[in-house]
Amino acid sequence: MGPEPAGAQPHFHRTISESFFVVSGTVKLFDGSTWLAGQPGDFVYVPEGGLHGFRNESGEPASLLILFVPGAPREAYFEGLVELAEGRWTPSHDELQAFMGEHDNIYV
């Protein structure tokens, strides 16, 4: 993650768990009720259906190792996010909701 603010707002997944391991920098991790400051070596496990989020708001680069179980095919999801961020894809609200649902990202 670059130094500019970025990350995922609170959401959950119906079919996969997600784990985060902070590799470098400071990453805010949402545990369903509170944003915590994750430091290198910190680990967070989020079970299926668990509300969570993550953000780098430190002004410095940071990195996370993210693990999805079962190993869900996430490439198309992240490719879509890049297209969205770069302005190469400008979906309607309904198209964006369908995209998120297709990839099991339910934002609250």
ABEGO torsion letter per residue (X at the ends): XBABBBEBBBBBBAABBBBBBBABEBBBBBAGABBBBBBBGBBBBBBBGBBBBBBBAAGBBBBBBBBBOBBBBAAAAAAAAAAAAAGABBBBAAAAAAAAAAAGBBBX
